[in-house]
Amino acid sequence: MSKAMKVALVVGAQGVIGRNLVDHLATLDDWRVVGLSRRGGISTDGVQHVAVDLLDPGDTREKLAGLQQVTHIFYTAYQDRPSWAELVPPNMAMLMNAVEAIEPVAMRLQHISLMQGYKVYGGHLGPFKTPARETDAAFMPPEFMHDQQRFLEARQIGKAWSWSAIRPAVVGGFALGNPMNLALAIAVYASMSKELGLPLRFPGKPGAYDRLLEMTDAGLLARATVWAATDEHCANQAFNITNGDLFRWNEMWPAIARYFKLEVAPPLPLALDTVMADKQPLWQAMLDKHALAPHAYAEVSSWRFADFVFSWDYDMFGDGSKARRFGFHEHVETQAMFMRLFDDFRRRKIIP
């Protein structure tokens, strides 16, 4: 293998972020890609998929032992748990197991990229300082993203490789069976509303309809992540990565309704994780009626995450200027991103 050839190990290759990162890297001539996930995938000429249980140190060491050529680790894996404290052990264990397995064998290792988010700023806990900046102080634990970054910072001391921490807002992209896919949750909710002859109601908390927030396109995020991992000026830095625009649901929601040819009714707080729990028969009927791809209802259901996002009755945005100052200047219009994703879901026959 040429020394100029870079080899990416994408940890969490089947999630919204990891899948789009794999797709982007596969288009680059000087990269080879290895994707890690629990369920694996179909390998191609440019992408090798490996099924691994990252919570099992032995399985991780065994599966990663032959990956001596890896030059860059892109860590995007995530395990969901019911509480913030319960998130810490599995998410720390997966990162530690992956790094401790690959670092001793990958003699050409140059960089470890850690995917984070606005949990770093406490955005999941309640109203916080906005715009959030990379220099903002940490808060009282537990918070696994803080622990993961501290682990990398400590392990990097004296090593030839560097790290970066990438902090997107809510990510818009394609993936199935993912617990954090807001765009797909909206698309399925709107499609079911249409099937039932209902208007499209914003189901969030009172106040959330009018607050400022932002999103991050998965393609833009992939490009920014590779940029930060390969530009030497970005070594050992954290970056907020966002589309570059702000929006309120009170403006975005009618645009989404127009896409689905639905009327808009006044917002009404609905716990989607509860009210959508009995919709599997409706989903099956829609699959049959519209000749959709045969995806199980669980694969397209991210209701708990949608409830979480729609509960933000406070502003949720960060300052993306640091990435621009360091040289990344791409941006995406968020409304156009939603429409493109809905078009993609339709092309894939996920929604009517």
Secondary structure in CASP SS format (residue, H / E / C, confidence):
PFRMAT SS
TARGET T0000
AUTHOR 0000-0000-0000
METHOD secondary structure of the structure
MODEL  1
M C 1.00
S C 1.00
K C 1.00
A C 1.00
M C 1.00
K E 1.00
V E 1.00
A E 1.00
L E 1.00
V E 1.00
V E 1.00
G C 1.00
A C 1.00
Q C 1.00
G C 1.00
V H 1.00
I H 1.00
G H 1.00
R H 1.00
N H 1.00
L H 1.00
V H 1.00
D H 1.00
H H 1.00
L H 1.00
A C 1.00
T C 1.00
L C 1.00
D C 1.00
D C 1.00
W E 1.00
R E 1.00
V E 1.00
V E 1.00
G E 1.00
L E 1.00
S E 1.00
R C 1.00
R C 1.00
G C 1.00
G C 1.00
I C 1.00
S C 1.00
T C 1.00
D C 1.00
G C 1.00
V E 1.00
Q E 1.00
H E 1.00
V E 1.00
A E 1.00
V C 1.00
D C 1.00
L C 1.00
L C 1.00
D C 1.00
P H 1.00
G H 1.00
D H 1.00
T H 1.00
R H 1.00
E H 1.00
K H 1.00
L H 1.00
A C 1.00
G C 1.00
L C 1.00
Q C 1.00
Q C 1.00
V C 1.00
T C 1.00
H E 1.00
I E 1.00
F E 1.00
Y E 1.00
T C 1.00
A C 1.00
Y C 1.00
Q C 1.00
D C 1.00
R C 1.00
P C 1.00
S C 1.00
W H 1.00
A H 1.00
E H 1.00
L H 1.00
V H 1.00
P H 1.00
P H 1.00
N H 1.00
M H 1.00
A H 1.00
M H 1.00
L H 1.00
M H 1.00
N H 1.00
A H 1.00
V H 1.00
E H 1.00
A H 1.00
I H 1.00
E C 1.00
P C 1.00
V C 1.00
A C 1.00
M C 1.00
R C 1.00
L C 1.00
Q C 1.00
H E 1.00
I E 1.00
S E 1.00
L E 1.00
M E 1.00
Q C 1.00
G C 1.00
Y H 1.00
K H 1.00
V H 1.00
Y H 1.00
G C 1.00
G C 1.00
H C 1.00
L C 1.00
G C 1.00
P C 1.00
F C 1.00
K C 1.00
T C 1.00
P C 1.00
A E 1.00
R C 1.00
E C 1.00
T C 1.00
D C 1.00
A C 1.00
A C 1.00
F C 1.00
M C 1.00
P C 1.00
P C 1.00
E C 1.00
F H 1.00
M H 1.00
H H 1.00
D H 1.00
Q H 1.00
Q H 1.00
R H 1.00
F H 1.00
L H 1.00
E H 1.00
A H 1.00
R H 1.00
Q H 1.00
I C 1.00
G C 1.00
K C 1.00
A C 1.00
W C 1.00
S E 1.00
W E 1.00
S E 1.00
A E 1.00
I E 1.00
R E 1.00
P E 1.00
A C 1.00
V E 1.00
V E 1.00
G E 1.00
G C 1.00
F C 1.00
A C 1.00
L C 1.00
G C 1.00
N C 1.00
P C 1.00
M C 1.00
N C 1.00
L H 1.00
A H 1.00
L H 1.00
A H 1.00
I H 1.00
A H 1.00
V H 1.00
Y H 1.00
A H 1.00
S H 1.00
M H 1.00
S H 1.00
K H 1.00
E H 1.00
L C 1.00
G C 1.00
L C 1.00
P C 1.00
L E 1.00
R E 1.00
F C 1.00
P C 1.00
G C 1.00
K C 1.00
P C 1.00
G C 1.00
A H 1.00
Y H 1.00
D H 1.00
R C 1.00
L C 1.00
L E 1.00
E C 1.00
M E 1.00
T E 1.00
D E 1.00
A H 1.00
G H 1.00
L H 1.00
L H 1.00
A H 1.00
R H 1.00
A H 1.00
T H 1.00
V H 1.00
W H 1.00
A H 1.00
A H 1.00
T H 1.00
D C 1.00
E H 1.00
H H 1.00
C H 1.00
A C 1.00
N C 1.00
Q E 1.00
A E 1.00
F E 1.00
N E 1.00
I E 1.00
T C 1.00
N C 1.00
G C 1.00
D C 1.00
L C 1.00
F E 1.00
R C 1.00
W H 1.00
N H 1.00
E H 1.00
M H 1.00
W H 1.00
P H 1.00
A H 1.00
I H 1.00
A H 1.00
R H 1.00
Y H 1.00
F C 1.00
K C 1.00
L C 1.00
E C 1.00
V E 1.00
A E 1.00
P C 1.00
P C 1.00
L C 1.00
P C 1.00
L C 1.00
A C 1.00
L H 1.00
D H 1.00
T H 1.00
V H 1.00
M C 1.00
A C 1.00
D C 1.00
K C 1.00
Q H 1.00
P H 1.00
L H 1.00
W H 1.00
Q H 1.00
A H 1.00
M H 1.00
L H 1.00
D H 1.00
K H 1.00
H H 1.00
A C 1.00
L C 1.00
A C 1.00
P C 1.00
H C 1.00
A C 1.00
Y H 1.00
A H 1.00
E H 1.00
V H 1.00
S C 1.00
S C 1.00
W H 1.00
R H 1.00
F H 1.00
A H 1.00
D H 1.00
F H 1.00
V H 1.00
F H 1.00
S C 1.00
W C 1.00
D C 1.00
Y C 1.00
D C 1.00
M E 1.00
F C 1.00
G E 1.00
D C 1.00
G C 1.00
S H 1.00
K H 1.00
A H 1.00
R H 1.00
R H 1.00
F H 1.00
G C 1.00
F C 1.00
H C 1.00
E C 1.00
H C 1.00
V C 1.00
E C 1.00
T H 1.00
Q H 1.00
A H 1.00
M H 1.00
F H 1.00
M H 1.00
R H 1.00
L H 1.00
F H 1.00
D H 1.00
D H 1.00
F H 1.00
R H 1.00
R H 1.00
R C 1.00
K C 1.00
I C 1.00
I C 1.00
P C 1.00
END
